[in-house]
């Protein structure tokens, strides 16, 4: 009996030694780190914890769904995965507030939360199964063309998220409010907005729309995009010339998207981080004033400019309107970056930015750039 017991002990010892040796060899030769299994376990545990913290409605929206008719050749799959920004799961507290509502009921009045989520990287925002907040006594918009240069009714907006509670307040805020607000005077359609892009100015930085359109054959600029277009006056000016422009805008302390729609042009609620929702080689013109500048991380800007190049058709125009930065930044970073995209220069004008004083050594670039008509790939 002792002999049999001793044999079992030896066998167990050999088995254990062999397993440990196998583990050691596999971890050394087949892994970049001896702690891979531990880190993987830790990551899995962290992911499971994060998963449990996410609101049920978010999980319901993002869960893969089988197609009712089975495999679809266009999908190459029998399953659909609803899109939501990968960053959403990073902000579980805000996401829980955004996705907490009664299904088939009314959505909470939470524009501030939803916009912060979007700007942080939760873009696109997940869909919700509730009815969006709307004005209690909505007023129909004015008919075209009167709507293009008229202030809409206050009853067309839910004002909860904004400091101002009326269009009159927004129109006068450049005179009455201290501090910075994005596009502070944009809602005053009879102030600076009335004369934007109507005629070139002596410093050369201000191109007029007719000047830009004059670089192309008549009628070949038909559709386009304005990135960060404020109150959409650029789109309105182009509409007066039978050109359709979609305007991207956020609602930074003002109902920009409502205002744009009330004027009779198309708003697109989209941040600068999101891939442009247009197919390759389709737009005639892309414009952006002030928005694309040195406040954007360089890598984000590089991707964005290549996205502009992607959506423009060969021969299409990119109007970079008043890009600003510090002079040394321009020489070392932004000029090489812009030139790396592959555009051909049509107009390229540099001037000083003096609103914060000459000591800041800031500058503007206004450029009209063409995607090559041939060999643009």
C-alpha angles and dihedrals in degrees: 000000000000090000092053091047092051091050091054091050091051091047093051090047092052092046092051092046092050093050092049091049091049091050091049094049094046093048092050100043103029103037135060090217135032088220095055095111092049094048091046090052091048091048092049090050091049091049091049090051092049090048091054091051094055117100116258094238091056090051090047091053097045097042115112113255128206114237109247092228095045128233114020119202092209091055094037085220145069091231136072123207111202111225123243129157112273088225092065093085090055092067103050096160095055091038091053090053092047094048097042110103142108110277110244089013134095123303118237119258093253110138092138092056094045094049093048090050091050095048092048090058106275091126128175092032114229117260119253132214097226138085114267120240112266135181113279094229106023119196120214113246120254115265122257132296092021091058093061094075103020130098110243125234117276088232090070092074139064099223101190096106097050136078090224117062098195141035089245089061091049092049092052100038095098086064101035106034128070122211133039127309125171112260090354097184099034095105093060100090092182096053126062092329091069093065103035115131093356097115137003118256129225096254090064095229094100109074117190122229092239090051091054095044088050090068090067134056111273112272097014094104102072110138135024153136136259112204113213092356100174109207092357098248088143089057091047092051090050092047088057084061093048093256120133116221127180113210124211115208141156123217098244102174091322138069094251096155093050090047093050092050092047089056089058102252130107122269123199117199098216136135125223090253096064124092108253109259096230131100122251120281096007112112126078097205141011120193133185129174123197094331098090100064144113095299088077117084108257096239092049090050092049092053091045094053091050088051089054089051090049097055095043116091118234105282091024122137131239110199107198100192119197100338105185136201142130114294095243091048089054094053096044103033120007104042093052090043095053092044091051093066096074104245123146115233115243096163128004118177127172124193141162122270104218106168092102095038135270092275091073090063091214125161144189130227120198112184138171108206130185128211102227113263091219131033093009091149 
